Amino acid sequence: MGLFRDLGNKVEEFKQASEAAADEEASHECRNCGERFFADTETCSECGSTDVVPLEE
């Protein structure tokens, strides 16, 4: 069982690192829930809000 637990931990670490890197590269953000996007969109796919704005650089 130790092998599967170690593998699961590695997958979770990779997932968290990938999400952090994606957040750093995002160009737009939902003001309602904080979800970040790579492209301009009219509504947030996470919460449905229309308050999606470009991030300041």
C-alpha positions as CSV (number, residue, x, y, z in Angstrom):
1,M,0.0,0.0,0.0
2,G,2.9,2.4,0.5
3,L,3.6,2.5,-3.2
4,F,0.1,3.7,-4.0
5,R,0.2,6.3,-1.2
6,D,3.5,7.7,-2.4
7,L,2.2,7.8,-6.0
8,G,-1.0,9.6,-4.8
9,N,1.1,12.1,-2.9
10,K,3.3,12.8,-6.0
11,V,0.2,13.3,-8.1
12,E,-1.3,15.8,-5.6
13,E,2.0,17.7,-5.4
14,F,2.1,17.9,-9.3
15,K,-1.6,19.0,-9.4
16,Q,-0.9,21.8,-6.9
17,A,2.2,23.0,-8.7
18,S,0.4,23.0,-12.0
19,E,-2.5,25.0,-10.6
20,A,-0.1,27.6,-9.1
21,A,1.7,28.0,-12.4
22,A,-1.5,28.4,-14.3
23,D,-2.7,31.1,-11.9
24,E,0.5,33.0,-12.4
25,E,0.0,33.0,-16.2
26,A,-3.7,33.9,-16.2
27,S,-4.8,37.2,-17.9
28,H,-8.4,37.5,-16.5
29,E,-10.1,37.0,-13.1
30,C,-13.6,36.6,-11.8
31,R,-14.2,39.3,-9.1
32,N,-16.9,37.2,-7.6
33,C,-15.1,33.9,-6.9
34,G,-11.4,34.6,-7.8
35,E,-11.2,32.0,-10.6
36,R,-8.6,32.9,-13.2
37,F,-8.7,32.5,-17.0
38,F,-6.2,32.6,-19.9
39,A,-8.7,34.3,-22.2
40,D,-11.3,37.0,-22.1
41,T,-14.7,35.5,-21.2
42,E,-18.0,37.1,-20.5
43,T,-19.1,34.7,-17.7
44,C,-17.1,32.7,-15.1
45,S,-17.3,29.0,-15.7
46,E,-16.9,28.4,-12.0
47,C,-19.7,30.5,-10.5
48,G,-21.5,32.0,-13.5
49,S,-20.8,35.6,-12.6
50,T,-20.4,38.2,-15.4
51,D,-17.9,40.2,-13.4
52,V,-14.7,38.9,-15.2
53,V,-12.0,41.5,-15.6
54,P,-8.5,41.7,-17.1
55,L,-5.7,41.4,-14.5
56,E,-3.4,44.4,-14.1
57,E,0.2,43.8,-15.1
